[in-house]
Amino acid sequence: MPARQIARPRHTAALILLVLITLPAVAQERLTIWGTPPRENAHRTKAAEGFPPLPLPVVPQRRTEKKRPPAPPKLIANLGNFSFDGWKGSPGAVDQLLKNARQHLDVWYGWEQLDIGELTRKHTSGIDHRTPVVYMCAYYPLELTDEQRDALRAYVLGGGTLVINCCGQNAALASTEAEVTRLFPRYPLRQLPLDHPLYHAYHKIEQVKYPIPSSSPLDAGASTTGPPRLRAVTLGTRAAVIVSFEDLACGWNEWNNPSVKRVSAADSTRLGLNLITYVTAEQRYAKFLSETRDITGPSVRPRQQISFVQLIHDGNWNPNPSAVPFFLSELASNTSIAVDFTRQTTELKNPDLFSYPMLYMTGSWSPGFSDEEIAILRRFLTNGGVLIADAAAGRAEFDEAFRTLCARLFPDHALTPLPLDHALYHSFYDIAELRANHEQDPITPELLTITLADRPAIIYSPLGLSDGWSRQFSAYARAYATPDALKLGTNILIFAMQ
């Protein structure tokens, strides 16, 4: 008996030691998966596994069983191991979001767990990662290596969409902003305006609920309401890197974490469904933007060649890099105009500005001109120059900013619609109606002008022209269809040259 009494404490001590050793691993695993874990793949018994080994030449009878259904195409890669070893983000949240997509959108997509080391190795080997969305749950601050940044940059420029969920953590947001700036130093991370198609791709979202973080049961259910606050890096006119400060994963997974700044479960799911709809609709456009197209022509009549000079500014000045080359190619093919195919751009402070007869301007948001630059542009226009402009993808943010710009340029001259009987609509093609990609029936063309000394000094299209010129554009663009955008652009240019 005494021996047995002594053995028990030893056994208990060993058990306690075992628990202490395994506790960190358990804690890490608890950090690995939040909320509902992802669904496991169903185990299907192979036909041969249902029989014990049989001596030859005995052959088991044929057995009938359901075939494995085809795997759905993978839409999201859940990126792990970018903050510390073992961190897998929120695979359960991604799985639940795609389950909701199948239920509400009637689309069946799968997902994969992706290690950032694997993504980096693929990039180093020249292999493109083709999953449309890479999702990062950045609960902890991001600390990427140069190789990881190169891989992520190549993925996005190749047509992929990077989604970063900062889980309501201030440090995670600050590090994400810094990393995104390193990834795309020339493209700002901006809050998306409420008219952005990401907020209207499936659900129309103008307000969302933000539960108030609190550990007190008295605050359970308390929330505030406000507009969604997604941020994005825009390439072309598509949101290519999408960042959310408030946590989305808890909502996708229907898991209430009262200590986290988050979007409500219902609104997180609505934003997630919009995200899926938006990304899948923009896939063709994203792939188109990943290719650079240069068009050249013969150097005939060099002194008579027309120069189509594009204005550089801070409002996403070049959303469709292929637009101007394609437009000039059409102009050279269908008219007798000698075209200079050399890509020409300028800033307003360029000393050579006044040697150009006309400028072309497009964008997605405010150009951000200073008072000095506005004064230079005013002088250019009053001295006989012409400004041709259009709102890329018909974006309301640029439209509002351009109208404000015109009011600052010429307070005594309003932008007025150009009547359909104006000579511009008949300068080369006879135009009475045009097709827009977002309208079922033909529409009356809409151009706005400011007239100085009986000549249009500013010719502006609220609908996108450059989108149509590029022959491939965003599914959500408010723009003229390609044939009609080329016709209208030709008429505008020929009229402006007269």
N, C-alpha and C positions, 0 to 999 in steps of 0.2 A: 504493500500500500504506500509507504513513504516514497518508494521509487516512482510509482505512478503519479503521486502528487508532485514530485519534482519534474516529471516529464511534461506535464501540462503547461507550466509557465514557459518551458523551452519551446514547445509547440506554438504557444500564443505569441511569443516574441518573434519566432520565425514568420508567422502569418502577418504580424504588424510590419515587419521589415519588407515582406513581399508587396504589401499594399503601398508602402512609401516609395518603393522602387517603381512601381507601375503607375503611380498617380500622375506624374508629369505627362506620360504618354496619353493617359485618359483625358487629361485637361487639354492637351493639344488636339486630340480628336474632337473634343467638344467644340473647340474653336474652328475646326475644319468644316463642320456642317452645322448650319444654323437652321432651326425650324424643321419642317418636314424633309426627311432625306429623299433623294431622287428614287424613282422607281427602279427596281432591279429587272433585268431582262428575264423573261419567263424561261424556266428550264424545260427543255423538251427532250424526252428520252428518245435516243436513236433506236431504230428498229432492232438492230443487233443486240442492244443492251437489254432487251426484254427476255432473252433466252440464256440459259446456262450453256457452257461449252458442250458441244455435242460431238461424238466420235464420227469421223468420216465413215461412209459417205452420206450420213444422215443430213438432210437439208431441212431447216425449219420452214414451216408453211409461210406463204407470203402474208404480210401484215399490212393493214391499211391504217394510216394515221394522217392527221392534218399536216400539210406542209407549212414550213415557217413562212410567215408573210414577208414580203420585201421590206427592207429597212427604209425608213423615210429619209429623204435628203437632209443632210445636216445644215442647219441654219446658223447655229451659235456655237462658238468654241469658248468654253469657260476657262479662262486663263489662270493658272496657278503658279506657285513658286516664284513670285516676283517680289514679295516682301520678306519672307523668311521660309525656310524649308518646311514643307508639309502643309502650307496654307493653300487651300483649294477654293477659296471664295465661297460662293453660295450655289453649289450645284443643284440643291433641292429647289431653290428659287427659279433657276433657269428651267428646270424640268417642269415645274408647276406653271410657269408662264406659257410654255409651249403646249401644255395640256389645255390651258384656257384658249390658246389660239386655235387648237383643233375643234374645241367646242363652239367658239363664237365666230371664228373666221372661216371655219370649214376648210382649214389647210392643215396638213400633217407634216410637221418638221421634227427633226431630231437634233441632238446636241452632242458635243464631245468634250471630254476633259483634256485640256491642252497645257502642257508644261512650256513655259516661256523658253526654256533651254531647247526644246524641240523646235519651236518656231525659229529660234536663232540659227540652229543647225540647218534647217531647211533653207533659210535665206542665204547662209554662207555657201550652201551647195547649189544655189541657183534654182531652187524649187519654190514655186509660188504656193502659198497657203490659200486655199480656195473657199474656205468656209466664209460666207458673206459677213458674219458679225463675229468679232472678237470682244468678249465681255470681261471686264476686269472689276472685281469687287475690292476697291481700295480702302478697306477699313483702316489699314495702317499706311503711313506715308510711303510713297513710291520712291524707290531708289534704283533707277535703271542704269545699266552699263551702256557704253557706246554701241556695243554689238546688239544689245536688245533694242536700243532706239533705232538703229539702222533697220532691223528686221520689222519693227512696227511701222516705221515710215514707209518702207517698201510695200508692206501689206496694204496700207491705206492708199498710197499712190497707185497701187495696182487695182483699185476698185473696192477694197474692203472697207468696212465701217467699224471703227473702234468706239466702244461704249464703255465709259468709266463711271462707276457708281461709287461716290465718296462716302456713302454711309453716314452722312451727317457729321463727319469728323472734320474739324477745322484744319488740323495738321495734314490730313489726307488731301483736302481741297487745295491747300497752299502748295503742297508738293506736286499735285497733279497739274496745277496751272504752270508750275515751273517746268515740268517734264514736257507738257504739250508745247510750250514755247520753244524748248530745245528741239522737239520733233519738227515743228513748222514755224520757224522764226519770222517768216514773212506773212503768216496768216494769223490774224487775231482770234482768240477764243472769246466769242461774244455771246451775250444772252439772246436767245432766239425771240424775235417779235411774235406777237400773238397771231399774226396772219400767216405765220410759217406753216407750210403743209404738214409738218410733223404733228402739229396740234389738230389737224383736220383730216388726216389720212383715213381714219375709220370713225372714231368718235370726234365730235366737235368739242374741244376742251378749251375753255376760257378761264375757269376757276377750278382749283383743287383744294382739298382739305389737308392741313398740316397739323397732325396731333401734337399737343404740347408735351415735350419730354418732362416726365416727373416720376419720382418713385413713390409719391403719396397716393394712396387709394382715393383720396378726396378729389384728385385731378383726373381720375379715370374718365375717358371719353371727351375731355376738353380739347378743343382744336381751334385753329384759326383758318380763315379762308383767304385765298389770294390767287393770282395768276400763276401758271406753271413757270418754273425758272430754269429750264434746261439751257445749257450753253453749248456752243458748237464751233468748230473750225469748219469754214465753208470752202470747199474746192469746187470750182465751177459755180453752180448754184445748188449743190447738194451738201447737206450736213454730213461731213465725213468723219469727224471726231465729235462725239456727243458726251457731255459731262453733266452729271447730276450731283449737286451738293447733298440735297436731302436724299435719304436712303429710299431705294425702290425695292430692294430684294425682300425686305420684311413683308411689304405689301404683296409682292408676287407670291410669296410663300404663305400668306395669310397668318403671319406670326407677329404677335403683338410684343414689341420690345419697347417698353415705356421709357427707356433711358436714351433712345436714339432719335435724333431729328430726322423725320421721315415724312413721306407722302402717305396718305391713308391707303388702306388695302385696295379699296374700290378704284381710287384714282391712279394708284400705281399700276394696277392691271390695265386700266384704260390707256395710260401712257405706253405701257409695254405693248399692247395690241397695235397702237398707232405706230410704234417704232418698227414692229415686224412688217406692217403694211407698207410703211414708207421705204424701208430698206429694200424689200423685195421689188417694189415698183421702180426703184431707181437703179437696179442692177445693170441694165443695159447702158444707161447713161454713164454710170460709174466706170464701166469698162471702156466706153468711148473716150472718156476724159483721160484714161491712163495711157493713151497713145498720142504722140505728137505728130502733127501733120504739117508738112511744109510743101508749098506749091510754088513752082517757079515758072517763068515764061520767057519768051525771047526778048532780048534787049534791042527792040526796034524803036525807032524814033525816041531816043532817050530824053531829048529835050522837051518832047511833047507829052511824055508819060505823066499820068495823073498820080499824085502821091496821096494815099489815104492814111492820114496820120491819126493815131489813137492817143487820147489824152490819159495820162497817168494820174491817179488820185488815190485817196485812202478808202474808197468805198467799194472795194473788190472790182477794180477797174478792168480786169481781163477775165471775166467768168467763162468765156467760150473761146479758148485760144485758137481753135480752128475756124472760127466764124469769118474773120476778115480775109484770110487766104482763100476760103471757098467762095466768098462773095466776089472777090477780085477775079477769080477764075471764071465765074459766071459772067461778069462784066466784060472780060476780054473775049469770051466765046460768042456772046450774043450781040455785042455792039462793036462799033469801029473805034472805040476809045483805046488808046495806048495806055496800058496799065503798068505801073512800076510795082513789081511783086515783092520788092524789098520791104520787110516788116519795119514800119516806122512808128515810133512812139515819141512823145514829148511831155515835158512838164510845163506848167504855166510860166515858170521862172527861166525857162530856156531862152537864151538870147536870140536864137534862130526862130522863135515862135512866129514872128510877124512875116517870115518868108513863106509861110504856109497859107494857102487860100482858104482852107477849111480844116476843121477838127472833128473827129468822131469821139463820142463819149458814151459809155454804158456803165452799169454797176448794179449792185444789190442793195446798198445802203448809202448814207450821206457821204459825199466826197470829202467833206471836211476842209474846204478851202478857207484859207485865211483872208482877212480883209485885203491884204496886199495882192493875193492871187486873184481875188474877185475884181480888183481894180485893173489888173493886167488883162483879164478876160474881157472886161467891159471895153477897154481900149482896143483890143483885138477885133471885137465885133463892130464897134462904131467906125473903125477904119476899113470896113469892107469884108472882114472875115465872116465865115459861116460856121455855126456849131450844129452838127447833126447828133442827136442823142436818142437813146431808147432805154427803157427800164428792163434790165435783164430778167427774163422769166416773168415780166410784168409785176415785179415785186412792189408792193404798196409802200414799203419803207423808202425805196429809192424814188418812187414817184412823188411822195410828199417832200422829200429832201430836194428834188430837182425843181419843183414848183417854188419852194422857198428860195432856192438859189436864183431863179429867174426874177423873183420879186426884189431880191437884194441887188441884182445887176441893173434892173430897169424898173424902179418903183412906179414910174408913170406909164408903163407899157404892160398890159396884161397878156398872158398866154391865151390865145384865142383859137378856136377850132378852124381848120382850113376847110372852106366849103368844097363840096364835091365837084363843082364846076371849075375849080382852080386849075390853072395850066399845069401845075405839078403832076396832077393825076393823069395827064395826057402827054407828058414830055417824051415818053418813049412807048410805054404800054398805055392803052386806054383802060383805066381802072375805075370800076363802078362798085364792085364788091370784092371781098377777099374772104378766105377761110382762115379761121383761127383753130388751133389744135384743141381748144377747150369748148368749142361751140359746134353744135350739130349742123346748123344752117349757116350759110355765108353771112357776113356782117359788113356793114359800111365801114370803110377804113377811117381811122381816127388819127389825125395828126394835129398837133398844136404848134402855133408859131408866135414869135414876137417879130413884128415888122419895124424896121428902121429905114427911113428914107425910101419908102415904097418897095422894099425888098425884105423877104424873110431872112432875118439874121440868125434866128434859132428855129430849128425844125425838130420837133420832139414827138416820139411815139410812146404812149403809155404802155402799149403791148410790146413784147419783145420782138425785135428784128434779128438781132444776132443769134438768138436761139434757132430761128429758122434757117439762117445762113449756114450754120454749122451742120445742118442735116440730121442732127441727133440732139435731143434735148430732154430736160427733165420731164417726167410724166406729169408733174404738177405745174409746168410752166404755162403762164398766160401769154401766149405768143402766136404770131402768124405762122401758119404752116409753111414748109420750106419753099414750094414754088411761088407762093404769093409774097412771102418775105423777100425773096430775091427780086421779084417784080417791083415791089414798092421801094426797095432799096435802090434799084437801078433808076427809077423815076426821080427819087430824091436827089441822087448824086448828079444826074444829068441836069436837072433843074438848077441845082446849086452852082454848077459850073458855068451857067449862062451869064 
